[in-house]
Amino acid sequence: MSVAAVPPVDEGVDDVEERIYRSVFDGVMNQRLAPGTKLPEAALCELFQVSRSVVRKVLQRLAHDRIVDLRPNKGAVVASPTPEETRQIFEARRALEAAIMRLAVRNATPQDIADLRQRMGKEHEAMHRFDQPAWARLASSFHLRLAEVAGNEMLQRYLTELVSRCSLIVALYEPPGNASCEHDEHEALVGCIERRDAEGAVRLMEEHLQVLERNVRLQQETPERSLARMLGLG
């Protein structure tokens, strides 16, 4: 059946747009979609049974979130952060999270520490299930929770943007099977907060982010696979 002959699904526009967005986003985060992978409009229309206008709207949103690049006359491809961009993102995270750790040590309540400990339990469970996507999500949320504990909304906003971009880089370039963050390192950070050891917490966070950056490999070889498989649809 040709693309034009496929009828649109009986689904709300917002729902189908979100479904396409999540399929691409999850494909990137789960390392099915490699850097530079083409996302042809016609193929996406056929896979999701929607019009080109719907697909273009989703691709614009993905481009705004810097998950894909839109190239004139060439269409959409999965974003490929440059080595320099990667270096700058990690550099910014180290500076930002040092400030966050000092504030978190100062402002953390017993309830905050208990919540962080509970999150450690969930990380441990995901690690032993070998559930890397869940582990990656929990790792990112741990850092964002520390920003909440710090109590500075501006720092939290900036970190959210950096963590989102950094998660894309890690998902794209870190070898499969590696943890995006080491569980033991998170445990040690919580221990510093509990002891009110600000300098120890800053030092550990610096080392933690340096390890994360060293695990990133910017050059990969990816076998050819169908777009449907990379989107988790086949």
C-alpha positions, 0 to 999 in steps of 0.5 A: 500500500502506498503512503498516500493510501494509508488512512489516518488513525482515528486518534486525537491529534495531540495523542498521535503527536505525543506517540510519535515524539515518544517513539523517537525520543525513546529510540534515542534514549534506548540507543536504537536510533544512532547519531545521524540516523535519517527520519524520512517524513514519508516513512514516518507517515506510513509507520504512524498512519498520519499526514505529513503536517503532523509529522512535520510538527513533531519533527519541529518539536524534536528539533526545538528539544535538540533531539533531531537536526532539521537540514534544508533539503535533506530532512530530519536526522538524529542529532549528533552533538560535537566533541566541543559541545559535549565538552562544554555541556559537561564543563557547565554541569560540573560548575552548576552541580558544585553550587547545587551540592553546597546548597543541598548540604546546607538545606537538606531536611531529614525528609529529603535525606530519607527520600534520597535513600528511597531513590537509592533503593529503586536504583539498586533494584533497577541495577539488579534487574539489568534494566538500563533504561530505568536505571538511566531515568533514575540516575537523571532524576537523582541529580534533579532531586538534588537540585530541588533539595538545594532550593534554588529554582534558577539552578534547578531550571538550568540543570534540567536543560543540561541533564536533558542534553547530557542524557541525549549525549550519553544515550547516543555515545555511551557503550551499551551496558554501561551505567549512566551513573554509578549507584555507589557514587550516588550513595556516597553523595547522599552520605556527604549530605547526611554528614553535612560535608559540603566540600566532600560532596563537591569533590565527589560530584566533580569526580562523578561527572568526570567519570561519566564524561570519560565513558562517552565515546563520540565515534561509533559504528552502527549496523543498518536496521529498519526505521520501524525496528529502531522506533521499537515498532517492529 
